[in-house]
Amino acid sequence: MRYFSVESLKDDEVGHWSGEYRARHRWHISGVECPRYGVWAGMDAFPSVDLSKVAEPALAEWKGPTSLAEYQRLTALVRPHVPPELPVRAGGTFGPMVGTAQGKFGPVTCHPSWEVVLREDAVELLNAEGLNGVIAVRMELRSRRSTMPALYELEARPLARLHPDCIGEWKTPACDLCGKPESFSLPPKRWLLRSTVPEGLDVFGVEGANLHVVSERFVETVQRLGPSDVHYQEIDAR
């Protein structure tokens, strides 16, 4: 199986589509000020996670970093509502994206680079073809166009890892006080650790890298709907 990361167009590239959106996830854990490490926040996004039963207004507020005690209180409230294989940490966002949209969208949109959005017919086609691991959550977007098709955010659960040889010495250690994971700068040339690639899935994420990785079958399927303003960069597994 061949795999590809979904990449946004470069700033100087002209795309086929005019669509753009301004939206945020419904719930959010603020960054944390760790006494040992300092201020940090990740970029985990799990739109399929429903926190509507968590009665905590702070999760709907977008604000600066919180104290370690407040951060630990919030993560303890959220943890029971999140699948055990997913992390709950500073900067994490949950629930559908809510906001506005305008213009016309292609089958796949990737802007900003860490968000991948599917047009409704792309979701329907992927499901009809029986692809595995496609978690697409409908975005709650207002638009002046009554005919705009629904848009869905593609969730990429961080199941795979980059190979240690491509990360090299660019990493910083984890913190056992605040739970900050080991972090690294995303290397320009990268490949997956084969033993961590989830077998049979057509969509997954990469721990610490904010990448959406899709299978060759995913790419071939959505390309049937016409051009998208994205690049598919092949990523090896070793």
N, C-alpha and C positions, 0 to 999 in steps of 0.2 A: 504494500500500500504506500502510495506517495502522499506526502503531506505538504501543506502550504500555510504560511501565515498571511492573514489579510492585512494589507498595508494601505494607508491613505495615499492620495496623490501628492506629489511634491507641490510646493507653493507656486511654482512657475508653470505647472501643467494645467491645461484647459480641459475640463471635463465635458461630458455629454449632457449633464443634468443640472438644473437650477435649484434643486431642493435643499433646504437647510432648516434646522430646528434649534430651538433654545429650550432646554429642559433639564430638570434635575430629578433624581430619584426621590421617592416619597419620604424615605427614612434614611438617617445618616448618623454614624457615630463620629463625633468630632475627633480631631487629632489630640494627642496626649503630651503633656510635659513631664517626661520621665526624669526623676532626680539623678539617675545614673547616666542615661543616654542623651537626654535633651528632648527637644520637640520633634515629633515625627508623625506622619500619617501615611497610610498605604492608599491603594486605589482599587481595592476589591469591590466588585459590583455584582450583586446577586438579585436581579429584578424578580425572580420567581419566589423570593422569600417574602411572606406576608407577615408584617408586624402589627396588623391592625388590632390585635388582641393585647398588645403591650401598652398599658396606660401610662405612657411617659412622654410628656410634651417635648422634652429635650431632644428626642430622636427626630422630631420634625423641624428642628432649628439648625440653621447653618451658621456656625460661629467659630471662633478661634479655639485653640487647644485648651483642654480641660486639665484639671489636676489628676494625678494618678488614682486617687481614691474615687473621684467621680467617674473616671474612665472604667475602673473595675466594677463600679456599681452598674453602669450602663451595659457593659458586656455580659454581666451576670443576668440581667433582665432579658437580653436578646438571645443568649445561647440556647435556651430550650426550644426556640422557634426556628432554629437553623439546622439543616441536616448535619450530622456529626462529622462528615468528611469535609465540610467547608469551614474556613477560618472565620472567627469573629474578632476583629481588631480595629485599631484606630484608622479612621478614614474610610471604613467600609460603608457601602450604600446598599439599600435594600428596597424592594418594591418597584413598581413601574415608574418610568420617567414621566413627569408631568410638565407641560409647558405649551409652546406654540410651534407651528411649522408653516412654511410657505414654499411655493415653487413646486417643481415636479421631481420625483425621486426615481432613481433607477432600481433594479432588483436588489442591489446591495449597496449600502452607503457606509463609508468608514471615515468619519470626520466628527470629532477629533479621533486621533489614531487609536485610542484605546476603547472606542465604542463602535460596534458593528450593528447596523440597522437593516432589517429586511422589509421589503415591500410585501404586502399581504399575499400576492400571487406566488411569490418566492417561497413563503412559508407553506402554502398549500401544496406546491409542487414537491418540496422536500419531504413533506409528510406522505404525500401520495406515492413517492418513490421508495418509501420505507427506510429513509436514512436514520441512523441511530445517534442519540445524544443531542438532537436539535431541541434546545430549550429556548423558545421564542415567546417573549412576553409583550403583549400589546401595550404600546405607549399611549398615554392619555394626552393627546395633543389637540389644541384648538387651531383652526385654520379658517381663513376667509373663503377657501375653496370647498364648497359642499361636496364636490366630486373627488376630493383627495382620497386615495386608498389608505387603508389603515397601515400603520407602520409598527414593526415589532423589533424590540431589542434582542439581540442574540446573546444569550448567557454563555460564558466560557468558564467552566469550573476548572480550577487550577489542579489538574490531575497529573500532568507530566512535569518533568524538570529538564533544564538545560544540562548538557554534559559538563562535568566539572572542568574538563580541559579547555572549553571555550570561555569559561568565566575567568580562569586564571587567578591572579592575585588581586582582582579589583573589588573584592567583597569586604563587607564589614560584618562583624560577628553579631549573633543574636543577643538579646538582653533577657535574662531570666527574671528580671524585676517587673518589666512592663509587658513582656511577651512579644517584643519586636522581633520579627524573624531575621535571619541572615539576609543581607541585601547586597546588591551588586549593580554596577552600571551595565546596561544591556549592550553586549558586544556587537560590533558591526557584522562579524561573521559568527554565526551560531548554529548549533545543532542540538538535537534532543538526545537525552539519555534513553537508549532503546528500551531498557528494562522498565521504564516508567510510562511508556506510551500506552494508553488504555486501548486494549485490543477491541476492535469492532466498532469503535466510536468514530463518527464523522465530524464531530466538533468537540474540542476541549481547549482548556487554557493551560498556561505554563506558570508554575509557582514562581513568584517574584519578578515576572517579566511582562505582565499585562498584555499578553499576546492572545489573539484568537487563531487557533490552528484548525484548519479544515482539511478534509480528505480530498483526494482527486475526484471522487464521486460527487462530493458537494460542489466543487468548482464546475464540473461538467454539467451538473443539473441546473444550477442557476444561470449558466451561460446560455441556456436554451431560451431564456426570456429576454435576451438582448444584452447590450453593453452595460457595465456598471463602472462607476468612477472609483475603482479600487485596483490595486495590484495584488497578485497572488505570488508570493515569494516562496519558492520551494525550500523546505527545511528538512535536512536529512536526520536520520536517527542512527546512532552508532552505539 
